[in-house]
């Protein structure tokens, strides 16, 4: 079995052909995870909206509906072939809508998988429903299951919790649909959002793990996997989609382009934010004693009130001109406005503005993070900056 395409370091491999035949040839117990976006069987002449225009939803012959028995047999066959290829602690993710997902659930249970969660992907920007005879379709479902009923599976619980601001991540993920920035190399009719696959890959695999996508399409799974230092195997029938996948993968060989995708991939509309705040040495120590940090609340560049994301602040990273950076969780969301005089009475050097935004944090517990901080400097000091929490945890 020869791949049609593989990257220079062989961390991205694509086979062309029927997934049923290719899966059979993969070694047993070789995969850490599988993400599958099988046909939804909804290409039956319906309509939708794309870029403000009415379009037909037909994707291709591979997506045309069949009888309920055909849909059942199709899903049971590929799922039965995948199961022995997973390692004992491996998991599988399958996306769908009501057109196919309940059949998938039945097949998983019949084949001995254990369903762990059913994730609801809530799209923050769904297209309108033109018929006005139904509620607007704004979600897709993603079933997450493990290979065995009683053998434990791989789950990066603490990372998911950190990315959710210190609270358990729920099974409802609010993530935008595929953006134009994801289609610069070409378009696929059923392309999945890179932000969705980022979370899937990060939740259930570790660096160096191998992930299979038996319905690779434009290989969004592979792009997320490689950006997170995982290995990818994809199977796709359409050679034009393999060429699209190749262009997307070769873009990652440019470090600048890869960093752009990493930044985009990490961002979601509800992500917890971090205030990166510079403090003078004297103020730094006092902030730690009081569990209180502040910054100018005026309208000058770099101040809190003119930065997007302040309403989602959950953490503060304090530093003294880049020295001794420490990450702390806020004790509550939001902030208060204090006068300079009130801060000065506590011993702080509040001299540059009449009013300051004050945030409380838990100074008794430092939060571990694995990213190198990048400060935004101006002439004499560092500008206070609000950044996503995923800039600090999750990706090394």
Beta strands, then each sheet from edge to edge (+ up, - down):
strand 1: 5-6
strand 2: 12-16
strand 3: 31-36
strand 4: 47-50
strand 5: 53-56
strand 6: 86-96
strand 7: 114-122
strand 8: 139-146
strand 9: 172-174
strand 10: 210-213
strand 11: 231-236
strand 12: 273-278
strand 13: 292-296
strand 14: 313-320
strand 15: 323-329
strand 16: 336-339
strand 17: 355-360
strand 18: 376-377
strand 19: 382-383
strand 20: 385-388
sheet 1: 1+ 2- 11- 10- 3- 6- 8+ 7- 9-
sheet 2: 4+ 5-
sheet 3: 15+ 14- 12- 20+
sheet 4: 13+ 17- 16+
sheet 5: 18+ 19-
end
